[in-house]
């Protein structure tokens, strides 16, 4: 039970780090290249 809790906690930290990286990456690229549709697909893949 403790192992499962720690695993979920680690996965949440990784998820937050990936989401922050995607937001930072989106800010660096022009909006017309990296539009909201691509961003939503990438976030959906991470959350799956």
PQR file with spaces between the fields and no chain letter, atoms N, CA, C, O and H, PARSE charges and radii, in Angstrom:
ATOM       1  N    UNK     1       0.832   -1.205    0.000 -0.4000 1.5000
ATOM       2  CA   UNK     1       0.000    0.000    0.000 -0.0000 2.0000
ATOM       3  C    UNK     1       0.870    1.261    0.000  0.5500 1.7000
ATOM       4  O    UNK     1       0.584    2.209   -0.731 -0.5500 1.4000
ATOM       5  N    UNK     2       1.917    1.276    0.806 -0.4000 1.5000
ATOM       6  CA   UNK     2       2.837    2.428    0.866 -0.0000 2.0000
ATOM       7  C    UNK     2       3.574    2.577   -0.470  0.5500 1.7000
ATOM       8  O    UNK     2       3.786    3.693   -0.946 -0.5500 1.4000
ATOM       9  H    UNK     2       2.150    0.505    1.399  0.4000 1.0000
ATOM      10  N    UNK     3       3.961    1.456   -1.065 -0.4000 1.5000
ATOM      11  CA   UNK     3       4.685    1.483   -2.349 -0.0000 2.0000
ATOM      12  C    UNK     3       3.815    2.121   -3.431  0.5500 1.7000
ATOM      13  O    UNK     3       4.307    2.923   -4.225 -0.5500 1.4000
ATOM      14  H    UNK     3       3.790    0.550   -0.678  0.4000 1.0000
ATOM      15  N    UNK     4       2.538    1.774   -3.470 -0.4000 1.5000
ATOM      16  CA   UNK     4       1.600    2.345   -4.449 -0.0000 2.0000
ATOM      17  C    UNK     4       1.477    3.857   -4.245  0.5500 1.7000
ATOM      18  O    UNK     4       1.467    4.615   -5.215 -0.5500 1.4000
ATOM      19  H    UNK     4       2.139    1.122   -2.825  0.4000 1.0000
ATOM      20  N    UNK     5       1.383    4.294   -2.991 -0.4000 1.5000
ATOM      21  CA   UNK     5       1.265    5.721   -2.675 -0.0000 2.0000
ATOM      22  C    UNK     5       2.496    6.490   -3.147  0.5500 1.7000
ATOM      23  O    UNK     5       2.372    7.561   -3.741 -0.5500 1.4000
ATOM      24  H    UNK     5       1.391    3.677   -2.203  0.4000 1.0000
ATOM      25  N    UNK     6       3.678    5.947   -2.885 -0.4000 1.5000
ATOM      26  CA   UNK     6       4.934    6.585   -3.311 -0.0000 2.0000
ATOM      27  C    UNK     6       5.010    6.647   -4.834  0.5500 1.7000
ATOM      28  O    UNK     6       5.437    7.658   -5.391 -0.5500 1.4000
ATOM      29  H    UNK     6       3.779    5.077   -2.403  0.4000 1.0000
ATOM      30  N    UNK     7       4.599    5.571   -5.513 -0.4000 1.5000
ATOM      31  CA   UNK     7       4.609    5.530   -6.979 -0.0000 2.0000
ATOM      32  C    UNK     7       3.710    6.616   -7.564  0.5500 1.7000
ATOM      33  O    UNK     7       4.104    7.313   -8.499 -0.5500 1.4000
ATOM      34  H    UNK     7       4.252    4.749   -5.061  0.4000 1.0000
ATOM      35  N    UNK     8       2.497    6.762   -7.012 -0.4000 1.5000
ATOM      36  CA   UNK     8       1.556    7.799   -7.469 -0.0000 2.0000
ATOM      37  C    UNK     8       2.150    9.186   -7.222  0.5500 1.7000
ATOM      38  O    UNK     8       2.033   10.068   -8.073 -0.5500 1.4000
ATOM      39  H    UNK     8       2.177    6.196   -6.253  0.4000 1.0000
ATOM      40  N    UNK     9       2.783    9.385   -6.072 -0.4000 1.5000
ATOM      41  CA   UNK     9       3.390   10.669   -5.711 -0.0000 2.0000
ATOM      42  C    UNK     9       4.504   11.032   -6.696  0.5500 1.7000
ATOM      43  O    UNK     9       4.591   12.176   -7.143 -0.5500 1.4000
ATOM      44  H    UNK     9       2.878    8.669   -5.381  0.4000 1.0000
ATOM      45  N    UNK    10       5.358   10.054   -7.035 -0.4000 1.5000
ATOM      46  CA   UNK    10       6.444   10.281   -7.999 -0.0000 2.0000
ATOM      47  C    UNK    10       5.872   10.613   -9.378  0.5500 1.7000
ATOM      48  O    UNK    10       6.364   11.520  -10.050 -0.5500 1.4000
ATOM      49  H    UNK    10       5.287    9.125   -6.672  0.4000 1.0000
ATOM      50  N    UNK    11       4.838    9.886   -9.802 -0.4000 1.5000
ATOM      51  CA   UNK    11       4.219   10.137  -11.106 -0.0000 2.0000
ATOM      52  C    UNK    11       3.614   11.538  -11.180  0.5500 1.7000
ATOM      53  O    UNK    11       3.670   12.183  -12.227 -0.5500 1.4000
ATOM      54  H    UNK    11       4.438    9.150   -9.256  0.4000 1.0000
ATOM      55  N    UNK    12       3.039   12.008  -10.082 -0.4000 1.5000
ATOM      56  CA   UNK    12       2.476   13.363  -10.045 -0.0000 2.0000
ATOM      57  C    UNK    12       3.573   14.414  -10.202  0.5500 1.7000
ATOM      58  O    UNK    12       3.378   15.411  -10.897 -0.5500 1.4000
ATOM      59  H    UNK    12       2.993   11.484   -9.232  0.4000 1.0000
ATOM      60  N    UNK    13       4.724   14.200   -9.564 -0.4000 1.5000
ATOM      61  CA   UNK    13       5.859   15.129   -9.686 -0.0000 2.0000
ATOM      62  C    UNK    13       6.355   15.157  -11.135  0.5500 1.7000
ATOM      63  O    UNK    13       6.623   16.228  -11.678 -0.5500 1.4000
ATOM      64  H    UNK    13       4.883   13.390   -8.999  0.4000 1.0000
ATOM      65  N    UNK    14       6.477   13.978  -11.760 -0.4000 1.5000
ATOM      66  CA   UNK    14       6.921   13.895  -13.160 -0.0000 2.0000
ATOM      67  C    UNK    14       5.920   14.601  -14.076  0.5500 1.7000
ATOM      68  O    UNK    14       6.316   15.339  -14.978 -0.5500 1.4000
ATOM      69  H    UNK    14       6.259   13.108  -11.319  0.4000 1.0000
ATOM      70  N    UNK    15       4.629   14.377  -13.845 -0.4000 1.5000
ATOM      71  CA   UNK    15       3.575   15.017  -14.640 -0.0000 2.0000
ATOM      72  C    UNK    15       3.655   16.534  -14.547  0.5500 1.7000
ATOM      73  O    UNK    15       3.549   17.220  -15.564 -0.5500 1.4000
ATOM      74  H    UNK    15       4.308   13.778  -13.111  0.4000 1.0000
ATOM      75  N    UNK    16       3.842   17.069  -13.337 -0.4000 1.5000
ATOM      76  CA   UNK    16       3.947   18.521  -13.144 -0.0000 2.0000
ATOM      77  C    UNK    16       5.163   19.067  -13.873  0.5500 1.7000
ATOM      78  O    UNK    16       5.080   20.115  -14.514 -0.5500 1.4000
ATOM      79  H    UNK    16       3.928   16.512  -12.511  0.4000 1.0000
ATOM      80  N    UNK    17       6.292   18.373  -13.785 -0.4000 1.5000
ATOM      81  CA   UNK    17       7.522   18.804  -14.452 -0.0000 2.0000
ATOM      82  C    UNK    17       7.330   18.838  -15.967  0.5500 1.7000
ATOM      83  O    UNK    17       7.770   19.782  -16.624 -0.5500 1.4000
ATOM      84  H    UNK    17       6.360   17.522  -13.264  0.4000 1.0000
ATOM      85  N    UNK    18       6.678   17.815  -16.527 -0.4000 1.5000
ATOM      86  CA   UNK    18       6.431   17.760  -17.971 -0.0000 2.0000
ATOM      87  C    UNK    18       5.487   18.872  -18.420  0.5500 1.7000
ATOM      88  O    UNK    18       5.704   19.479  -19.469 -0.5500 1.4000
ATOM      89  H    UNK    18       6.321   17.048  -15.994  0.4000 1.0000
ATOM      90  N    UNK    19       4.449   19.144  -17.644 -0.4000 1.5000
ATOM      91  CA   UNK    19       3.500   20.210  -17.988 -0.0000 2.0000
ATOM      92  C    UNK    19       4.184   21.571  -17.976  0.5500 1.7000
ATOM      93  O    UNK    19       3.921   22.401  -18.846 -0.5500 1.4000
ATOM      94  H    UNK    19       4.273   18.652  -16.792  0.4000 1.0000
ATOM      95  N    UNK    20       5.061   21.812  -16.996 -0.4000 1.5000
ATOM      96  CA   UNK    20       5.810   23.074  -16.921 -0.0000 2.0000
ATOM      97  C    UNK    20       6.723   23.197  -18.147  0.5500 1.7000
ATOM      98  O    UNK    20       6.830   24.277  -18.729 -0.5500 1.4000
ATOM      99  H    UNK    20       5.275   21.138  -16.289  0.4000 1.0000
ATOM     100  N    UNK    21       7.381   22.099  -18.544 -0.4000 1.5000
ATOM     101  CA   UNK    21       8.256   22.114  -19.716 -0.0000 2.0000
ATOM     102  C    UNK    21       7.486   22.426  -20.990  0.5500 1.7000
ATOM     103  O    UNK    21       7.977   23.167  -21.842 -0.5500 1.4000
ATOM     104  H    UNK    21       7.293   21.223  -18.071  0.4000 1.0000
ATOM     105  N    UNK    22       6.279   21.867  -21.133 -0.4000 1.5000
ATOM     106  CA   UNK    22       5.447   22.132  -22.315 -0.0000 2.0000
ATOM     107  C    UNK    22       5.051   23.604  -22.362  0.5500 1.7000
ATOM     108  O    UNK    22       5.096   24.215  -23.430 -0.5500 1.4000
ATOM     109  H    UNK    22       5.880   21.265  -20.440  0.4000 1.0000
ATOM     110  N    UNK    23       4.666   24.181  -21.231 -0.4000 1.5000
ATOM     111  CA   UNK    23       4.284   25.604  -21.184 -0.0000 2.0000
ATOM     112  C    UNK    23       5.470   26.489  -21.551  0.5500 1.7000
ATOM     113  O    UNK    23       5.314   27.463  -22.288 -0.5500 1.4000
ATOM     114  H    UNK    23       4.630   23.684  -20.364  0.4000 1.0000
ATOM     115  N    UNK    24       6.658   26.154  -21.038 -0.4000 1.5000
ATOM     116  CA   UNK    24       7.871   26.918  -21.341 -0.0000 2.0000
ATOM     117  C    UNK    24       8.204   26.810  -22.831  0.5500 1.7000
ATOM     118  O    UNK    24       8.594   27.795  -23.459 -0.5500 1.4000
ATOM     119  H    UNK    24       6.784   25.363  -20.440  0.4000 1.0000
ATOM     120  N    UNK    25       8.048   25.605  -23.392 -0.4000 1.5000
ATOM     121  CA   UNK    25       8.321   25.350  -24.810 -0.0000 2.0000
ATOM     122  C    UNK    25       7.349   26.109  -25.701  0.5500 1.7000
ATOM     123  O    UNK    25       7.741   26.635  -26.742 -0.5500 1.4000
ATOM     124  H    UNK    25       7.732   24.805  -22.883  0.4000 1.0000
ATOM     125  N    UNK    26       6.077   26.168  -25.295 -0.4000 1.5000
ATOM     126  CA   UNK    26       5.053   26.887  -26.067 -0.0000 2.0000
ATOM     127  C    UNK    26       5.358   28.382  -26.114  0.5500 1.7000
ATOM     128  O    UNK    26       5.149   29.024  -27.143 -0.5500 1.4000
ATOM     129  H    UNK    26       5.759   25.741  -24.449  0.4000 1.0000
ATOM     130  N    UNK    27       5.847   28.937  -25.015 -0.4000 1.5000
ATOM     131  CA   UNK    27       6.158   30.366  -24.971 -0.0000 2.0000
ATOM     132  C    UNK    27       7.307   30.715  -25.916  0.5500 1.7000
ATOM     133  O    UNK    27       7.334   31.807  -26.484 -0.5500 1.4000
ATOM     134  H    UNK    27       6.016   28.415  -24.178  0.4000 1.0000
ATOM     135  N    UNK    28       8.262   29.788  -26.086 -0.4000 1.5000
ATOM     136  CA   UNK    28       9.432   30.047  -26.923 -0.0000 2.0000
ATOM     137  C    UNK    28       9.103   30.006  -28.422  0.5500 1.7000
ATOM     138  O    UNK    28       9.713   30.728  -29.211 -0.5500 1.4000
ATOM     139  H    UNK    28       8.240   28.901  -25.624  0.4000 1.0000
ATOM     140  N    UNK    29       8.141   29.162  -28.810 -0.4000 1.5000
ATOM     141  CA   UNK    29       7.807   29.018  -30.232 -0.0000 2.0000
ATOM     142  C    UNK    29       6.684   29.965  -30.647  0.5500 1.7000
ATOM     143  O    UNK    29       5.832   30.312  -29.830 -0.5500 1.4000
ATOM     144  H    UNK    29       7.646   28.576  -28.169  0.4000 1.0000
ATOM     145  N    UNK    30       6.678   30.384  -31.919 -0.4000 1.5000
ATOM     146  CA   UNK    30       5.584   31.225  -32.422 -0.0000 2.0000
ATOM     147  C    UNK    30       4.244   30.505  -32.332  0.5500 1.7000
ATOM     148  O    UNK    30       4.179   29.282  -32.459 -0.5500 1.4000
ATOM     149  H    UNK    30       7.370   30.102  -32.583  0.4000 1.0000
ATOM     150  N    UNK    31       3.184   31.262  -32.115 -0.4000 1.5000
ATOM     151  CA   UNK    31       1.853   30.684  -31.929 -0.0000 2.0000
ATOM     152  C    UNK    31       1.357   29.949  -33.174  0.5500 1.7000
ATOM     153  O    UNK    31       0.670   28.933  -33.061 -0.5500 1.4000
ATOM     154  H    UNK    31       3.236   32.255  -32.012  0.4000 1.0000
ATOM     155  N    UNK    32       1.701   30.456  -34.361 -0.4000 1.5000
ATOM     156  CA   UNK    32       1.190   29.834  -35.591 -0.0000 2.0000
ATOM     157  C    UNK    32       1.824   28.470  -35.868  0.5500 1.7000
ATOM     158  O    UNK    32       1.230   27.652  -36.570 -0.5500 1.4000
ATOM     159  H    UNK    32       2.260   31.280  -34.453  0.4000 1.0000
ATOM     160  N    UNK    33       3.020   28.210  -35.330 -0.4000 1.5000
ATOM     161  CA   UNK    33       3.672   26.899  -35.498 -0.0000 2.0000
ATOM     162  C    UNK    33       3.160   25.931  -34.431  0.5500 1.7000
ATOM     163  O    UNK    33       2.757   24.808  -34.736 -0.5500 1.4000
ATOM     164  H    UNK    33       3.503   28.874  -34.759  0.4000 1.0000
ATOM     165  N    UNK    34       3.183   26.381  -33.183 -0.4000 1.5000
ATOM     166  CA   UNK    34       2.793   25.513  -32.061 -0.0000 2.0000
ATOM     167  C    UNK    34       1.445   25.983  -31.540  0.5500 1.7000
ATOM     168  O    UNK    34       1.365   26.700  -30.543 -0.5500 1.4000
ATOM     169  H    UNK    34       3.510   27.293  -32.935  0.4000 1.0000
ATOM     170  N    UNK    35       0.367   25.562  -32.240 -0.4000 1.5000
ATOM     171  CA   UNK    35      -0.966   26.034  -31.869 -0.0000 2.0000
ATOM     172  C    UNK    35      -1.560   25.193  -30.744  0.5500 1.7000
ATOM     173  O    UNK    35      -0.967   24.199  -30.324 -0.5500 1.4000
ATOM     174  H    UNK    35       0.431   24.979  -33.050  0.4000 1.0000
ATOM     175  N    UNK    36      -2.732   25.597  -30.259 -0.4000 1.5000
ATOM     176  CA   UNK    36      -3.352   24.955  -29.098 -0.0000 2.0000
ATOM     177  C    UNK    36      -3.721   23.497  -29.367  0.5500 1.7000
ATOM     178  O    UNK    36      -3.737   22.690  -28.437 -0.5500 1.4000
ATOM     179  H    UNK    36      -3.213   26.405  -30.600  0.4000 1.0000
ATOM     180  N    UNK    37      -4.017   23.141  -30.623 -0.4000 1.5000
ATOM     181  CA   UNK    37      -4.377   21.752  -30.950 -0.0000 2.0000
ATOM     182  C    UNK    37      -3.220   20.796  -30.686  0.5500 1.7000
ATOM     183  O    UNK    37      -3.420   19.727  -30.110 -0.5500 1.4000
ATOM     184  H    UNK    37      -4.004   23.796  -31.379  0.4000 1.0000
ATOM     185  N    UNK    38      -2.010   21.171  -31.100 -0.4000 1.5000
ATOM     186  CA   UNK    38      -0.823   20.336  -30.872 -0.0000 2.0000
ATOM     187  C    UNK    38      -0.538   20.256  -29.371  0.5500 1.7000
ATOM     188  O    UNK    38      -0.218   19.184  -28.857 -0.5500 1.4000
ATOM     189  H    UNK    38      -1.847   22.040  -31.568  0.4000 1.0000
ATOM     190  N    UNK    39      -0.651   21.373  -28.676 -0.4000 1.5000
ATOM     191  CA   UNK    39      -0.412   21.413  -27.232 -0.0000 2.0000
ATOM     192  C    UNK    39      -1.377   20.491  -26.498  0.5500 1.7000
ATOM     193  O    UNK    39      -0.973   19.751  -25.602 -0.5500 1.4000
ATOM     194  H    UNK    39      -0.910   22.244  -29.093  0.4000 1.0000
ATOM     195  N    UNK    40      -2.652   20.535  -26.878 -0.4000 1.5000
ATOM     196  CA   UNK    40      -3.660   19.686  -26.240 -0.0000 2.0000
ATOM     197  C    UNK    40      -3.380   18.206  -26.481  0.5500 1.7000
ATOM     198  O    UNK    40      -3.575   17.385  -25.584 -0.5500 1.4000
ATOM     199  H    UNK    40      -2.980   21.136  -27.606  0.4000 1.0000
ATOM     200  N    UNK    41      -2.925   17.858  -27.681 -0.4000 1.5000
ATOM     201  CA   UNK    41      -2.595   16.468  -27.996 -0.0000 2.0000
ATOM     202  C    UNK    41      -1.420   15.986  -27.143  0.5500 1.7000
ATOM     203  O    UNK    41      -1.457   14.871  -26.621 -0.5500 1.4000
ATOM     204  H    UNK    41      -2.767   18.525  -28.410  0.4000 1.0000
ATOM     205  N    UNK    42      -0.387   16.804  -26.994 -0.4000 1.5000
ATOM     206  CA   UNK    42       0.792   16.408  -26.210 -0.0000 2.0000
ATOM     207  C    UNK    42       0.432   16.247  -24.735  0.5500 1.7000
ATOM     208  O    UNK    42       0.865   15.289  -24.095 -0.5500 1.4000
ATOM     209  H    UNK    42      -0.357   17.709  -27.418  0.4000 1.0000
ATOM     210  N    UNK    43      -0.352   17.171  -24.191 -0.4000 1.5000
ATOM     211  CA   UNK    43      -0.776   17.088  -22.788 -0.0000 2.0000
ATOM     212  C    UNK    43      -1.646   15.848  -22.582  0.5500 1.7000
ATOM     213  O    UNK    43      -1.540   15.173  -21.558 -0.5500 1.4000
ATOM     214  H    UNK    43      -0.703   17.950  -24.710  0.4000 1.0000
ATOM     215  N    UNK    44      -2.506   15.551  -23.561 -0.4000 1.5000
ATOM     216  CA   UNK    44      -3.383   14.370  -23.477 -0.0000 2.0000
ATOM     217  C    UNK    44      -2.559   13.079  -23.453  0.5500 1.7000
ATOM     218  O    UNK    44      -2.893   12.145  -22.724 -0.5500 1.4000
ATOM     219  H    UNK    44      -2.592   16.100  -24.393  0.4000 1.0000
ATOM     220  N    UNK    45      -1.496   13.024  -24.239 -0.4000 1.5000
ATOM     221  CA   UNK    45      -0.625   11.840  -24.279 -0.0000 2.0000
ATOM     222  C    UNK    45       0.062   11.642  -22.931  0.5500 1.7000
ATOM     223  O    UNK    45       0.166   10.513  -22.454 -0.5500 1.4000
ATOM     224  H    UNK    45      -1.225   13.783  -24.831  0.4000 1.0000
ATOM     225  N    UNK    46       0.533   12.730  -22.309 -0.4000 1.5000
ATOM     226  CA   UNK    46       1.193   12.642  -20.999 -0.0000 2.0000
ATOM     227  C    UNK    46       0.210   12.175  -19.927  0.5500 1.7000
ATOM     228  O    UNK    46       0.551   11.339  -19.090 -0.5500 1.4000
ATOM     229  H    UNK    46       0.448   13.647  -22.697  0.4000 1.0000
ATOM     230  N    UNK    47      -1.000   12.709  -19.952 -0.4000 1.5000
ATOM     231  CA   UNK    47      -1.995   12.355  -18.935 -0.0000 2.0000
ATOM     232  C    UNK    47      -2.523   10.933  -19.095  0.5500 1.7000
ATOM     233  O    UNK    47      -3.027   10.353  -18.133 -0.5500 1.4000
ATOM     234  H    UNK    47      -1.278   13.388  -20.632  0.4000 1.0000
ATOM     235  N    UNK    48      -2.414   10.364  -20.292 -0.4000 1.5000
ATOM     236  CA   UNK    48      -2.947    9.015  -20.551 -0.0000 2.0000
ATOM     237  C    UNK    48      -2.159    7.947  -19.791  0.5500 1.7000
ATOM     238  O    UNK    48      -2.470    6.760  -19.894 -0.5500 1.4000
ATOM     239  H    UNK    48      -2.004   10.835  -21.073  0.4000 1.0000
